């Protein structure tokens, strides 16, 4: 939820940190895709072993490609053959089936709890192999292996880097009794699987943000009578607060170069934007007025940031240049515009756009200032862009329940993530990992 809207709601919370624990996965359902899709045949991989594998790699690849809305896999029942080696491929058969690409795989045991995998992608139209991967992996690494293959094959077929090995952080909220909720900050694979809790509270957790190296999460929670920003090291589990910050603090945002954390503090009257320098351990105030300034987010080059301000009468998006210290208003269309985030190439912003009495997610081309509404749902908030700039995740409502949804930056693809653990809110897409 937007900090501006949280502040007006007057929330009061108490923090409770508990040990890590497992959580339910998110299920993703494609609700809209492209009219013209790439045809790809993913042949069931041949497994030489006698024991069942815990994961089917071909299913992971299929599901990943389907969620992008760009691919139409051929059902196995329609395949004329199911080869697992190059010698068994007859390209003419696959062309007769209208396929453009073909993926085959061969798996065999390799020592204790390991297997050797040989997976290949072929261009059916050009009668040639595009790439082949031969790798020894642990049996319990199959899901990671499936995501890495999906990244590779997606990039070879589209020319765009894949995002299937990334992670999504989010907050779940479940009612415990009439006066108490259980809040969990969780991390899952980009497909919603393997969710795990990294932080837990009996009151709201908001404003989740990843560090650029993917090693830390920043978020806001309340200790005593004030909101506090926490930074959690995901490897060690250690949680720290900003040493120099005072007052009501929220909306953290790491700079891509790793030097700063932008955040909001109400230490001196109205909420203002501050920069915390990790090298010096000191904070600098960068906005100075009597209006609410909130929700900062850095540009990809770390030279500027965008934020939400009410200085024009209603919440709108502004840009602040760190070198010149000049501000520029970016949005004029729509009654309110909030929580802007840059695309990875710096060419677009995505943000919450209030128009005709409804909150939607919209994008703005920074070169033309054209705004495009991407979502058709209501009460949409907290957009976060994937590191390849093709998709974004956001929070919305389905049947009086908070859920996460995906939408492509061109608005052509939408997916919905379902959870068995109450409402799902405050998503944040990780950068590329490793």
Helices and strands as residue ranges (DSSP letters): H 3-9, E 21-22, E 26-32, E 38-42, E 46-47, H 57-67, E 71-73, G 76-78, G 86-88, H 91-96, E 101-109, E 114-123, E 128-138, G 139-141, H 142-158, E 167-177, E 180-189, E 196-201, E 206-210, E 216-223, E 226-233, E 239-241, E 249-254, E 260-265, E 272-277, E 282-285, E 293-298, E 304-309, E 316-321, E 327-329, E 336-342, E 348-355, E 358-365, E 371-373, E 381-385, E 391-397, E 402-408, E 414-419, E 423-429
